[in-house]
Amino acid sequence: MQNIILLLFAVFFAAGSYFILAEIFQVPTYRASRAILTMGKKQKRQTKSADAFILEISGRIARFLPMDEYKRRKLAATLRSAEIPMTPELYMAQVYVKAGLMFLCIIPCLLTVPLLFPVFLAMGTGVFFSESGKAEKMVKKRREEIEFELPRFTATITQELMASRDILSMLEAYQKNAGPAMKNELAITTADMRTGNYEAALTRLEARVCSAMLSDVVRGLIGCIRGDDGVAFFRMLSHDMKQLEVQRLKKLAMERPPKIRRYSFLLLACMLLVYMGVMGYQILGTMSEMF
């Protein structure tokens, strides 16, 4: 009973302190924060109250969060590539808040069920590493999707260069049949090319994706813009990318047998259980007849 009273006191004291500090520092309400988050998101889904609460606290902490200049520039580039509309300080503050909320659960846990202390400690550590690497995972996934499509894109450019030198028309024509990630990047690049310099637009495409394979393609396109004969270059590049695609497909094929073997072991275990069940039933039936 005493532990329950202490837990309720801690909960109500924390809630009261939050409301008092929110009034003093003029923290926005949940409705305002949810409206801002919903307007900022491309996907039309309702924002959770927890996201608004975390955003409020993160915004207060972000201004006091120290960050090295190199790390800040690197994280800012990663956030731009991942299309996350946050500053590096706000992003890291959000990571610390999410992990800190899990660590705060340790306090009532120690008062009530101390045995669950390692569980919340492990969950908090996992949340920190998962959230801190979320942007990099998004960038890596999008880069892999683009690189998977580059062999077909390079082969198309090779065929188009034999009949035309209009790079903008080539990109717009390929954009119609491109994948989601490639289509988004080509839409940004073509719009940038129409309003500015072609070479600068392609250079910004290379900087956004941060892919070595795409850098070779961009270098060839810039050479074509400058007047080079890019047919031979793109033929060699297309051949190399096809070889890389074959290696990637072989790697995926080699990863399949272990997954299939796992389900084979499960099937074998189920068959053994059925066999043992039948044997056990027969043995029990024989023993009951004997006695």
Sequence and secondary structure as in RCSB ss.txt:
>XXXX:A:sequence
MQNIILLLFAVFFAAGSYFILAEIFQVPTYRASRAILTMGKKQKRQTKSADAFILEISGRIARFLPMDEYKRRKL
AATLRSAEIPMTPELYMAQVYVKAGLMFLCIIPCLLTVPLLFPVFLAMGTGVFFSESGKAEKMVKKRREEIEFEL
PRFTATITQELMASRDILSMLEAYQKNAGPAMKNELAITTADMRTGNYEAALTRLEARVCSAMLSDVVRGLIGCI
RGDDGVAFFRMLSHDMKQLEVQRLKKLAMERPPKIRRYSFLLLACMLLVYMGVMGYQILGTMSEMF
>XXXX:A:secstr
 HHHHHHHHHHHHHHHHHHHHHHHTT   HHHHHHHHHHH SS     HHHHHHHHHHHHHHTT    HHHHHHH
HHHHHHTT    HHHHHHHHHHHHHHHHHTHHHHHHH GGGHHHHHHHHHHHHHHHHTHHHHHHHHHHHHHHHHH
HHHHHHHHHHHTT   HHHHHHHHHTTS HHHHHHHHHHHHHHHHS HHHHHHHHHHHH  HHHHHHHHHHHHHH
TT  HHHHHHHHHHHHHHHHHHHHHHHHHHHHHHHHHHHHHHHHHHHHHHHHHHHHHHHHHHHHH 
